[in-house]
C-alpha cells in the first residue's frame, strides 16, 4: 500500500485497497510474465475518511429473500434483456442512434455485466421512477455459516460518454434522493441503521475525484460502477456506509489472462477477504472463479 504522500499524489487519499494477493511466480499490480497465465491485482474499492475504518459485520439481518420482493411493472413487455431488445429494435426499425435506444441498450448492458458478480437486476425505468433504471439484488459473501445475504440494489445508469453529458457530483445527490422515492422493498436509510439497501451509479467512464469525494461524504450506502458500452466492467468503488450494509471484507481486483498474439486481457473480479470470489452459479470452470479453489499459476 502507498504511504500517505503517495496515495494523495495518486488521487486515492482516503481509500482502502483490497488485501494484496500473492501468487508464485507472479508480481501483483503488473501484467503477467510470459509463463504465467493468470494474476490478480488489487484495486481500490473503499471510499472513506482517513484513518482505520470501523469494523462492521458482513451480514445483514433485515434483508428479505428475492421471492418476497415485489418489482414494479416493467416499462415494456416487448423486451427484457439485450437479445430481446435487439430483436425488438430490428423489428420496429428503431433508430439505433437515438437517445432512447442508447439509454435502454446501456441499461440492459449494465444488468448483464453485473450478473457474473452475483447481481440480479431488472429494468424498471419509467414515469415517476425517481431516476431508477434497474432494481434487483446482489448476493454477497458473508462471514455467517448460512447462505450469502441478498442486498437490495437500486441503480441509475448514465449512458452518455460525451464531455457535456458526463457524470458529475450532482448525480450522486440525485441518487441519494432515489432512496426515499424507491419502491417499498428498496427504500434505504441514511441513519446508520442497517437496511440492506445499496444505491449504485453506473457510467461509461471511471469516477472523477469529484465523484469519489461526493461518495465519501454521503451518509447513504452508495457506490459507483464504470461499465463500457460493450459491457466491460472497469471500476467498482463504494463508500463506508455501503460497507456497513454488508460489503465488509469484499474487495475488487483485476484478473489478467494471456491472449494469443496480443496483450493480456483484463477482467474485473470480486475478492472476499483477499481471495478471488465469484458466485457459485457463475462458475465457468476457471480455477480462480470459486472461493477457496487453487489458482493454476500458484503451482
C-alpha positions in Angstrom: 0.0 0.0 0.0 1.3 3.5 -0.8 2.2 5.8 2.1 0.0 8.9 2.7 2.1 11.1 0.4 2.0 8.6 -2.5 -1.7 8.0 -2.0 -2.5 11.7 -2.3 -0.4 12.0 -5.4 -2.2 9.1 -6.9 -5.6 10.5 -6.1 -6.6 7.7 -3.8 -6.3 9.6 -0.5 -8.9 8.2 2.0 -9.4 4.9 0.1 -8.6 1.4 1.3 -7.2 -1.2 -1.1 -8.4 -4.7 -1.2 -6.0 -7.1 0.5 -2.9 -8.0 -1.6 -3.0 -11.4 -3.3 0.3 -13.1 -4.0 0.8 -15.9 -6.5 4.0 -17.8 -7.0 6.0 -16.6 -10.0 3.6 -13.6 -10.3 4.1 -10.0 -9.3 1.0 -8.1 -8.0 -0.1 -5.0 -10.0 1.9 -5.9 -13.1 0.9 -7.7 -16.3 1.7 -11.4 -16.1 5.0 -12.7 -17.3 5.1 -14.9 -20.4 4.9 -18.2 -18.5 2.2 -17.1 -16.1 -1.4 -17.3 -17.4 -3.2 -15.5 -14.7 -2.7 -12.9 -12.0 -4.9 -11.0 -9.6 -4.1 -7.3 -8.8 -6.0 -5.4 -6.1 -7.9 -2.2 -6.9 -9.2 0.5 -4.6 -12.8 -0.3 -3.7 -13.5 1.5 -0.5 -14.1 5.3 0.0 -14.0 6.8 3.4 -12.2 9.2 5.7 -8.6 8.8 6.5 -7.6 6.6 9.4 -8.5 3.0 10.3 -12.1 2.2 9.2 -14.6 1.0 11.7 -15.3 -2.7 11.5 -18.8 -3.9 10.7 -20.5 -7.3 10.3 -20.7 -8.6 6.8 -24.2 -9.9 7.3 -27.5 -8.0 7.1 -30.3 -9.3 9.2 -33.2 -7.4 7.7 -32.8 -8.5 4.0 -35.8 -10.3 2.6 -35.5 -13.1 0.1 -35.7 -12.3 -3.6 -39.1 -14.2 -3.7 -40.7 -11.7 -1.3 -39.7 -8.6 -3.2 -42.4 -7.0 -5.4 -41.0 -5.4 -8.5 -42.8 -2.6 -10.4 -44.2 -3.4 -13.8 -41.6 -3.3 -16.5 -41.7 -0.3 -18.8 -42.2 -2.6 -21.8 -43.5 -6.1 -22.3 -41.7 -6.3 -25.7 -38.2 -6.9 -24.3 -36.4 -7.9 -21.1 -32.8 -8.3 -22.0 -30.2 -7.4 -24.6 -31.1 -10.1 -27.1 -34.9 -9.4 -27.0 -34.2 -5.6 -27.2 -32.0 -6.0 -30.3 -34.7 -8.1 -31.9 -37.4 -5.5 -31.0 -35.3 -2.7 -32.4 -34.8 -4.5 -35.7 -38.4 -5.5 -35.9 -39.7 -1.9 -35.3 -37.0 -0.1 -37.1 -35.9 1.8 -34.0 -33.1 4.3 -34.7 -30.0 2.9 -33.0 -28.5 6.4 -32.8 -31.5 7.7 -30.8 -31.1 8.6 -27.1 -33.9 6.1 -26.3 -32.1 3.2 -27.9 -28.7 4.2 -26.5 -30.1 4.5 -23.0 -32.1 1.3 -23.0 -29.3 -0.7 -24.5 -26.9 0.6 -21.9 -29.2 -0.3 -19.1 -29.5 -3.9 -20.3 -25.7 -4.0 -20.9 -25.0 -3.0 -17.3 -27.5 -5.5 -15.9 -25.9 -8.3 -18.0 -22.4 -7.3 -17.0 -23.2 -7.2 -13.3 -24.8 -10.7 -13.4 -21.5 -12.5 -13.2 -20.7 -10.7 -10.0 -23.8 -12.0 -8.3 -26.3 -9.3 -9.2 -29.8 -10.0 -10.4 -31.1 -6.7 -11.9 -34.3 -5.9 -13.7 -35.1 -2.9 -15.9 -37.8 -0.8 -14.3 -37.3 2.8 -15.6 -40.4 4.8 -16.4 -42.5 7.7 -15.2 -42.2 8.6 -11.5 -39.2 6.2 -11.2 -37.1 8.7 -9.3 -34.4 8.2 -11.9 -34.0 4.5 -11.0 -33.3 2.4 -14.1 -32.6 -1.0 -12.6 -33.8 -2.7 -9.4 -32.6 -6.1 -8.0 -30.4 -7.9 -5.6 -26.8 -8.7 -5.0 -25.7 -12.0 -3.4 -22.6 -11.1 -1.4 -20.3 -13.4 0.6 -20.9 -13.5 4.3 -19.0 -14.4 7.5 -22.1 -16.3 8.6 -22.3 -20.0 8.1 -25.7 -19.5 6.4 -26.2 -18.7 2.7 -25.0 -15.4 1.3 -27.3 -12.4 2.2 -29.1 -10.5 -0.5 -28.5 -6.8 -0.6 -31.3 -4.9 -2.4 -29.9 -2.7 -5.1 -31.2 0.3 -6.9 -29.2 1.6 -9.8 -29.1 4.6 -12.0 -27.4 4.4 -15.5 -25.8 7.3 -17.3 -25.3 6.2 -20.9 -23.7 9.4 -22.3 -20.0 9.5 -22.6 -19.6 12.9 -24.1 -18.0 15.9 -22.5 -21.3 17.6 -21.9 -23.1 14.5 -20.8 -20.6 13.2 -18.3 -21.3 12.2 -14.7 -20.9 14.9 -12.1 -21.2 15.1 -8.3 -24.8 16.3 -8.7 -25.7 12.8 -9.9 -24.6 11.4 -6.6 -27.1 13.8 -4.9 -29.8 12.6 -7.3 -29.0 9.0 -6.3 -29.4 10.0 -2.7 -33.0 11.2 -3.4 -33.8 7.9 -5.1 -33.5 6.1 -1.8 -36.5 7.9 -0.4 -38.7 7.6 -3.6 -37.8 4.0 -4.3 -40.4 1.1 -4.3 -41.2 -0.2 -0.9 -38.7 -3.1 -0.9 -35.8 -0.8 -1.8 -36.3 2.3 0.5 -33.0 2.7 2.2 -31.9 4.5 5.3 -29.2 7.1 5.8 -29.4 6.9 9.6 -26.7 4.4 10.1 -29.1 1.5 10.8 -28.7 -1.5 8.6 -31.4 -1.6 5.9 -29.7 -3.9 3.5 -30.1 -1.4 0.6 -27.4 -0.2 -1.7 -27.5 2.5 -4.4 -25.2 2.4 -7.4 -24.5 4.8 -10.2 -23.2 3.3 -13.5 -21.5 5.3 -16.2 -19.0 4.6 -19.0 -16.0 6.5 -17.6 -14.2 5.9 -14.3 -15.2 8.1 -11.4 -13.6 11.5 -11.2 -12.2 12.9 -8.0 -15.4 14.9 -7.5 -17.5 11.8 -7.8 -15.2 9.9 -5.3 -15.4 12.8 -2.8 -19.2 13.0 -3.1 -19.5 9.3 -2.4 -17.1 9.5 0.5 -19.1 12.3 2.1 -22.5 10.8 1.6 -24.4 9.3 4.6 -26.2 6.9 2.2 -24.8 3.5 1.3 -23.7 4.0 -2.3 -21.2 3.0 -4.9 -20.0 3.7 -8.5 -19.6 1.3 -11.4 -17.7 2.1 -14.6 -19.1 -0.1 -17.4 -18.2 0.5 -21.0 -20.8 0.5 -23.8 -19.7 -3.0 -24.8 -20.1 -4.3 -21.2 -16.6 -4.3 -19.9 -16.5 -3.5 -16.1 -13.5 -1.3 -15.4 -14.1 0.1 -11.9 -16.3 -0.5 -8.9 -16.0 1.6 -5.7 -18.2 2.2 -2.7 -18.3 4.3 0.5 -18.2 3.4 4.2 -21.9 3.3 4.6 -22.1 0.7 1.8 -19.6 -1.4 3.7 -21.8 -1.1 6.8 -24.7 -2.6 4.9 -22.9 -5.8 4.0 -19.7 -5.2 2.0 -17.3 -5.7 4.9 -14.4 -7.9 3.7 -15.3 -7.5 0.0 -12.8 -6.0 -2.5 -12.2 -5.6 -6.2 -9.4 -7.0 -8.3 -8.2 -7.3 -11.8 -7.7 -10.7 -13.4 -5.2 -10.9 -16.3 -5.4 -13.7 -18.9 -2.9 -14.5 -21.6 -4.2 -14.0 -25.2 -2.9 -15.3 -28.4 -0.6 -12.8 -30.0 -2.0 -9.9 -28.0 -1.6 -8.1 -24.7 -3.0 -9.7 -21.5 -6.8 -9.5 -21.2 -8.1 -7.7 -18.1 -11.3 -8.6 -16.2 -12.7 -7.0 -13.1 -13.5 -9.5 -10.3 -14.5 -9.5 -6.7 -12.3 -10.6 -3.8 -13.5 -11.8 -0.4 -11.0 -11.3 2.4 -8.2 -11.1 -0.1 -9.1 -14.1 -2.2 -10.8 -14.3 -5.6 -14.6 -14.7 -5.3 -17.3 -15.2 -8.0 -20.7 -16.6 -7.0 -21.0 -20.4 -7.5 -23.8 -20.1 -10.0 -21.5 -18.0 -12.2 -18.7 -20.6 -12.1 -17.4 -21.4 -15.6 -14.7 -23.9 -14.8 -11.8 -21.5 -14.4 -10.0 -22.5 -11.2 -9.8 -18.9 -9.9 -13.5 -18.3 -10.0 -14.6 -20.3 -7.0 -13.7 -19.1 -3.5 -11.0 -21.4 -2.0 -10.0 -23.1 -5.2 -6.4 -23.4 -6.2 -5.2 -20.9 -8.8 -3.4 -22.5 -11.8 -0.5 -20.1 -11.6 0.1 -20.8 -7.9 1.8 -24.1 -8.6 
